[in-house]
Amino acid sequence: MLKSEVEGETRSRATEAAFERKDGHVAKASDANPNERKRGGRAVRTTESSSDGFRWPADERSVSKSVNTNYVARTEPFTWVCQSSFKAHSMPVTRVAMHPEKPAVASSSDDGSWRLSALPQGELVMSGDGHKSWISSVAMHPTGTMVATASGDKTVKLWDFATNSCKLTLKGHCDSVWCLDFQETGLLLASGALDQTARVWDATTGKCRQTLRGHVDTVNAVVWKPYTNILCTGSGDKTVSLWDSRMNCCVQTLYGHRNIVQSVAVLGTTETLASCDADGVVALWDVRRMEQKLTVDCGPYAANHVASDGTGTYLAVSSEDATIKIIDIPNSTVGVLAGHEDGVQCAVFDPSTNSFIVSGCRDGTIGYWC
């Protein structure tokens, strides 16, 4: 089904005005001097880089081969290249989600539509519209039978592939919904919004199970910890939090970012989280010890999204400088994938083989890398 003209207001994150921070307690004393949140463009560095853990440089400067407490390794070329690129949307791609079994990718866009495209050439499989505003995120159900979309109209919609129609509309957030993630069972769906809350929904009935409150700024990222009821969130208050979704309580809060947390990822089935911020800094966290293991400087441009491969070996960091940084954690190297012509909004690994990456760009294109 070809998408029709989107009704109602659409707005691009590329031109959206910076959000004014809410009054209230700053997450950490060292995180004072709040910054305007910019949806796109170059992030302004307002504080010195953290000295916690290690930092890996993401530029061409030579680095001593001896390991020390400040730097390890150097930038090295990554052998993958962009095999194909196709125009998927008329406005920025906000998120992409891979089908768990088939060579297909779902994408969402500021143009108010979602699309399922065949890989690697991008043939249209199906698309949908129905939101009254831009779509900020898309999540694939673990069975590959439907997708969920989040929108500026404050709703989440579930779309059934069999009927190519909206199955459920989830209402409850008081502001634009920004992020989504299905639990592995497919029974629960998490969402985060600009109303500073995360919600846990029954994906079958559409009923809200829990509303998680505690962040003092927008919730920009939600991701389930595999095989648990723990939900991880990243926020504009510069923190990463872990929540027990059954008990409706925050069990851990991780401090260390000096700017807005844009995205959070879990490294396979390990006890390690990755998060990235608007300074371009990627942090790795040991959630058992509640401490930061290391940081990787991929700046100075904003890091829009971070994703892990299935083994927890590699991280793909989507950057506003039109590149994807590939962090090889065991070998302590950072590679760069260049080919997009505008800021990269997101990039994910193929979930079944880890043999390719799919990325979404601000110019409305999707890239296929292998």
Secondary structure as a PSIPRED ss2 file (coil, helix, strand):
# PSIPRED VFORMAT (PSIPRED V4.0)

   1 M C   1.000  0.000  0.000
   2 L C   1.000  0.000  0.000
   3 K C   1.000  0.000  0.000
   4 S C   1.000  0.000  0.000
   5 E C   1.000  0.000  0.000
   6 V C   1.000  0.000  0.000
   7 E C   1.000  0.000  0.000
   8 G C   1.000  0.000  0.000
   9 E C   1.000  0.000  0.000
  10 T C   1.000  0.000  0.000
  11 R C   1.000  0.000  0.000
  12 S C   1.000  0.000  0.000
  13 R C   1.000  0.000  0.000
  14 A C   1.000  0.000  0.000
  15 T C   1.000  0.000  0.000
  16 E C   1.000  0.000  0.000
  17 A C   1.000  0.000  0.000
  18 A C   1.000  0.000  0.000
  19 F E   0.000  0.000  1.000
  20 E C   1.000  0.000  0.000
  21 R C   1.000  0.000  0.000
  22 K C   1.000  0.000  0.000
  23 D C   1.000  0.000  0.000
  24 G C   1.000  0.000  0.000
  25 H C   1.000  0.000  0.000
  26 V C   1.000  0.000  0.000
  27 A C   1.000  0.000  0.000
  28 K C   1.000  0.000  0.000
  29 A H   0.000  1.000  0.000
  30 S H   0.000  1.000  0.000
  31 D H   0.000  1.000  0.000
  32 A C   1.000  0.000  0.000
  33 N C   1.000  0.000  0.000
  34 P C   1.000  0.000  0.000
  35 N C   1.000  0.000  0.000
  36 E C   1.000  0.000  0.000
  37 R E   0.000  0.000  1.000
  38 K C   1.000  0.000  0.000
  39 R C   1.000  0.000  0.000
  40 G C   1.000  0.000  0.000
  41 G C   1.000  0.000  0.000
  42 R C   1.000  0.000  0.000
  43 A C   1.000  0.000  0.000
  44 V C   1.000  0.000  0.000
  45 R C   1.000  0.000  0.000
  46 T C   1.000  0.000  0.000
  47 T C   1.000  0.000  0.000
  48 E C   1.000  0.000  0.000
  49 S C   1.000  0.000  0.000
  50 S C   1.000  0.000  0.000
  51 S C   1.000  0.000  0.000
  52 D C   1.000  0.000  0.000
  53 G C   1.000  0.000  0.000
  54 F C   1.000  0.000  0.000
  55 R E   0.000  0.000  1.000
  56 W E   0.000  0.000  1.000
  57 P E   0.000  0.000  1.000
  58 A C   1.000  0.000  0.000
  59 D C   1.000  0.000  0.000
  60 E C   1.000  0.000  0.000
  61 R C   1.000  0.000  0.000
  62 S C   1.000  0.000  0.000
  63 V C   1.000  0.000  0.000
  64 S C   1.000  0.000  0.000
  65 K C   1.000  0.000  0.000
  66 S C   1.000  0.000  0.000
  67 V C   1.000  0.000  0.000
  68 N C   1.000  0.000  0.000
  69 T C   1.000  0.000  0.000
  70 N C   1.000  0.000  0.000
  71 Y E   0.000  0.000  1.000
  72 V C   1.000  0.000  0.000
  73 A C   1.000  0.000  0.000
  74 R C   1.000  0.000  0.000
  75 T E   0.000  0.000  1.000
  76 E C   1.000  0.000  0.000
  77 P C   1.000  0.000  0.000
  78 F C   1.000  0.000  0.000
  79 T C   1.000  0.000  0.000
  80 W C   1.000  0.000  0.000
  81 V C   1.000  0.000  0.000
  82 C E   0.000  0.000  1.000
  83 Q E   0.000  0.000  1.000
  84 S E   0.000  0.000  1.000
  85 S E   0.000  0.000  1.000
  86 F E   0.000  0.000  1.000
  87 K E   0.000  0.000  1.000
  88 A C   1.000  0.000  0.000
  89 H C   1.000  0.000  0.000
  90 S C   1.000  0.000  0.000
  91 M C   1.000  0.000  0.000
  92 P C   1.000  0.000  0.000
  93 V E   0.000  0.000  1.000
  94 T E   0.000  0.000  1.000
  95 R E   0.000  0.000  1.000
  96 V E   0.000  0.000  1.000
  97 A E   0.000  0.000  1.000
  98 M E   0.000  0.000  1.000
  99 H C   1.000  0.000  0.000
 100 P C   1.000  0.000  0.000
 101 E C   1.000  0.000  0.000
 102 K C   1.000  0.000  0.000
 103 P C   1.000  0.000  0.000
 104 A E   0.000  0.000  1.000
 105 V E   0.000  0.000  1.000
 106 A E   0.000  0.000  1.000
 107 S E   0.000  0.000  1.000
 108 S E   0.000  0.000  1.000
 109 S E   0.000  0.000  1.000
 110 D C   1.000  0.000  0.000
 111 D C   1.000  0.000  0.000
 112 G C   1.000  0.000  0.000
 113 S E   0.000  0.000  1.000
 114 W E   0.000  0.000  1.000
 115 R E   0.000  0.000  1.000
 116 L E   0.000  0.000  1.000
 117 S E   0.000  0.000  1.000
 118 A E   0.000  0.000  1.000
 119 L C   1.000  0.000  0.000
 120 P C   1.000  0.000  0.000
 121 Q C   1.000  0.000  0.000
 122 G C   1.000  0.000  0.000
 123 E C   1.000  0.000  0.000
 124 L E   0.000  0.000  1.000
 125 V E   0.000  0.000  1.000
 126 M E   0.000  0.000  1.000
 127 S E   0.000  0.000  1.000
 128 G E   0.000  0.000  1.000
 129 D E   0.000  0.000  1.000
 130 G C   1.000  0.000  0.000
 131 H C   1.000  0.000  0.000
 132 K C   1.000  0.000  0.000
 133 S C   1.000  0.000  0.000
 134 W C   1.000  0.000  0.000
 135 I E   0.000  0.000  1.000
 136 S E   0.000  0.000  1.000
 137 S E   0.000  0.000  1.000
 138 V E   0.000  0.000  1.000
 139 A E   0.000  0.000  1.000
 140 M E   0.000  0.000  1.000
 141 H C   1.000  0.000  0.000
 142 P C   1.000  0.000  0.000
 143 T C   1.000  0.000  0.000
 144 G C   1.000  0.000  0.000
 145 T C   1.000  0.000  0.000
 146 M E   0.000  0.000  1.000
 147 V E   0.000  0.000  1.000
 148 A E   0.000  0.000  1.000
 149 T E   0.000  0.000  1.000
 150 A E   0.000  0.000  1.000
 151 S E   0.000  0.000  1.000
 152 G C   1.000  0.000  0.000
 153 D C   1.000  0.000  0.000
 154 K C   1.000  0.000  0.000
 155 T E   0.000  0.000  1.000
 156 V E   0.000  0.000  1.000
 157 K E   0.000  0.000  1.000
 158 L E   0.000  0.000  1.000
 159 W E   0.000  0.000  1.000
 160 D E   0.000  0.000  1.000
 161 F C   1.000  0.000  0.000
 162 A C   1.000  0.000  0.000
 163 T C   1.000  0.000  0.000
 164 N C   1.000  0.000  0.000
 165 S E   0.000  0.000  1.000
 166 C E   0.000  0.000  1.000
 167 K E   0.000  0.000  1.000
 168 L E   0.000  0.000  1.000
 169 T E   0.000  0.000  1.000
 170 L E   0.000  0.000  1.000
 171 K E   0.000  0.000  1.000
 172 G C   1.000  0.000  0.000
 173 H C   1.000  0.000  0.000
 174 C C   1.000  0.000  0.000
 175 D C   1.000  0.000  0.000
 176 S C   1.000  0.000  0.000
 177 V E   0.000  0.000  1.000
 178 W E   0.000  0.000  1.000
 179 C E   0.000  0.000  1.000
 180 L E   0.000  0.000  1.000
 181 D E   0.000  0.000  1.000
 182 F E   0.000  0.000  1.000
 183 Q C   1.000  0.000  0.000
 184 E C   1.000  0.000  0.000
 185 T C   1.000  0.000  0.000
 186 G C   1.000  0.000  0.000
 187 L C   1.000  0.000  0.000
 188 L E   0.000  0.000  1.000
 189 L E   0.000  0.000  1.000
 190 A E   0.000  0.000  1.000
 191 S E   0.000  0.000  1.000
 192 G E   0.000  0.000  1.000
 193 A E   0.000  0.000  1.000
 194 L C   1.000  0.000  0.000
 195 D C   1.000  0.000  0.000
 196 Q C   1.000  0.000  0.000
 197 T E   0.000  0.000  1.000
 198 A E   0.000  0.000  1.000
 199 R E   0.000  0.000  1.000
 200 V E   0.000  0.000  1.000
 201 W E   0.000  0.000  1.000
 202 D E   0.000  0.000  1.000
 203 A C   1.000  0.000  0.000
 204 T C   1.000  0.000  0.000
 205 T C   1.000  0.000  0.000
 206 G C   1.000  0.000  0.000
 207 K C   1.000  0.000  0.000
 208 C E   0.000  0.000  1.000
 209 R E   0.000  0.000  1.000
 210 Q E   0.000  0.000  1.000
 211 T E   0.000  0.000  1.000
 212 L E   0.000  0.000  1.000
 213 R E   0.000  0.000  1.000
 214 G C   1.000  0.000  0.000
 215 H C   1.000  0.000  0.000
 216 V C   1.000  0.000  0.000
 217 D C   1.000  0.000  0.000
 218 T C   1.000  0.000  0.000
 219 V E   0.000  0.000  1.000
 220 N E   0.000  0.000  1.000
 221 A E   0.000  0.000  1.000
 222 V E   0.000  0.000  1.000
 223 V E   0.000  0.000  1.000
 224 W E   0.000  0.000  1.000
 225 K C   1.000  0.000  0.000
 226 P C   1.000  0.000  0.000
 227 Y C   1.000  0.000  0.000
 228 T C   1.000  0.000  0.000
 229 N C   1.000  0.000  0.000
 230 I E   0.000  0.000  1.000
 231 L E   0.000  0.000  1.000
 232 C E   0.000  0.000  1.000
 233 T E   0.000  0.000  1.000
 234 G E   0.000  0.000  1.000
 235 S E   0.000  0.000  1.000
 236 G C   1.000  0.000  0.000
 237 D C   1.000  0.000  0.000
 238 K C   1.000  0.000  0.000
 239 T C   1.000  0.000  0.000
 240 V E   0.000  0.000  1.000
 241 S E   0.000  0.000  1.000
 242 L E   0.000  0.000  1.000
 243 W E   0.000  0.000  1.000
 244 D E   0.000  0.000  1.000
 245 S C   1.000  0.000  0.000
 246 R C   1.000  0.000  0.000
 247 M C   1.000  0.000  0.000
 248 N C   1.000  0.000  0.000
 249 C E   0.000  0.000  1.000
 250 C E   0.000  0.000  1.000
 251 V E   0.000  0.000  1.000
 252 Q E   0.000  0.000  1.000
 253 T E   0.000  0.000  1.000
 254 L E   0.000  0.000  1.000
 255 Y C   1.000  0.000  0.000
 256 G C   1.000  0.000  0.000
 257 H C   1.000  0.000  0.000
 258 R C   1.000  0.000  0.000
 259 N C   1.000  0.000  0.000
 260 I C   1.000  0.000  0.000
 261 V E   0.000  0.000  1.000
 262 Q E   0.000  0.000  1.000
 263 S E   0.000  0.000  1.000
 264 V E   0.000  0.000  1.000
 265 A E   0.000  0.000  1.000
 266 V E   0.000  0.000  1.000
 267 L C   1.000  0.000  0.000
 268 G C   1.000  0.000  0.000
 269 T C   1.000  0.000  0.000
 270 T C   1.000  0.000  0.000
 271 E C   1.000  0.000  0.000
 272 T E   0.000  0.000  1.000
 273 L E   0.000  0.000  1.000
 274 A E   0.000  0.000  1.000
 275 S E   0.000  0.000  1.000
 276 C E   0.000  0.000  1.000
 277 D E   0.000  0.000  1.000
 278 A C   1.000  0.000  0.000
 279 D C   1.000  0.000  0.000
 280 G C   1.000  0.000  0.000
 281 V E   0.000  0.000  1.000
 282 V E   0.000  0.000  1.000
 283 A E   0.000  0.000  1.000
 284 L E   0.000  0.000  1.000
 285 W E   0.000  0.000  1.000
 286 D E   0.000  0.000  1.000
 287 V C   1.000  0.000  0.000
 288 R C   1.000  0.000  0.000
 289 R C   1.000  0.000  0.000
 290 M C   1.000  0.000  0.000
 291 E E   0.000  0.000  1.000
 292 Q E   0.000  0.000  1.000
 293 K E   0.000  0.000  1.000
 294 L E   0.000  0.000  1.000
 295 T E   0.000  0.000  1.000
 296 V E   0.000  0.000  1.000
 297 D E   0.000  0.000  1.000
 298 C C   1.000  0.000  0.000
 299 G C   1.000  0.000  0.000
 300 P C   1.000  0.000  0.000
 301 Y C   1.000  0.000  0.000
 302 A C   1.000  0.000  0.000
 303 A E   0.000  0.000  1.000
 304 N E   0.000  0.000  1.000
 305 H E   0.000  0.000  1.000
 306 V E   0.000  0.000  1.000
 307 A E   0.000  0.000  1.000
 308 S E   0.000  0.000  1.000
 309 D C   1.000  0.000  0.000
 310 G C   1.000  0.000  0.000
 311 T C   1.000  0.000  0.000
 312 G C   1.000  0.000  0.000
 313 T C   1.000  0.000  0.000
 314 Y E   0.000  0.000  1.000
 315 L E   0.000  0.000  1.000
 316 A E   0.000  0.000  1.000
 317 V E   0.000  0.000  1.000
 318 S E   0.000  0.000  1.000
 319 S E   0.000  0.000  1.000
 320 E C   1.000  0.000  0.000
 321 D C   1.000  0.000  0.000
 322 A C   1.000  0.000  0.000
 323 T E   0.000  0.000  1.000
 324 I E   0.000  0.000  1.000
 325 K E   0.000  0.000  1.000
 326 I E   0.000  0.000  1.000
 327 I E   0.000  0.000  1.000
 328 D E   0.000  0.000  1.000
 329 I C   1.000  0.000  0.000
 330 P C   1.000  0.000  0.000
 331 N C   1.000  0.000  0.000
 332 S C   1.000  0.000  0.000
 333 T E   0.000  0.000  1.000
 334 V E   0.000  0.000  1.000
 335 G E   0.000  0.000  1.000
 336 V E   0.000  0.000  1.000
 337 L E   0.000  0.000  1.000
 338 A E   0.000  0.000  1.000
 339 G C   1.000  0.000  0.000
 340 H C   1.000  0.000  0.000
 341 E C   1.000  0.000  0.000
 342 D C   1.000  0.000  0.000
 343 G C   1.000  0.000  0.000
 344 V E   0.000  0.000  1.000
 345 Q E   0.000  0.000  1.000
 346 C E   0.000  0.000  1.000
 347 A E   0.000  0.000  1.000
 348 V E   0.000  0.000  1.000
 349 F E   0.000  0.000  1.000
 350 D C   1.000  0.000  0.000
 351 P C   1.000  0.000  0.000
 352 S C   1.000  0.000  0.000
 353 T C   1.000  0.000  0.000
 354 N C   1.000  0.000  0.000
 355 S C   1.000  0.000  0.000
 356 F C   1.000  0.000  0.000
 357 I E   0.000  0.000  1.000
 358 V E   0.000  0.000  1.000
 359 S E   0.000  0.000  1.000
 360 G E   0.000  0.000  1.000
 361 C E   0.000  0.000  1.000
 362 R C   1.000  0.000  0.000
 363 D C   1.000  0.000  0.000
 364 G C   1.000  0.000  0.000
 365 T E   0.000  0.000  1.000
 366 I E   0.000  0.000  1.000
 367 G E   0.000  0.000  1.000
 368 Y E   0.000  0.000  1.000
 369 W E   0.000  0.000  1.000
 370 C C   1.000  0.000  0.000
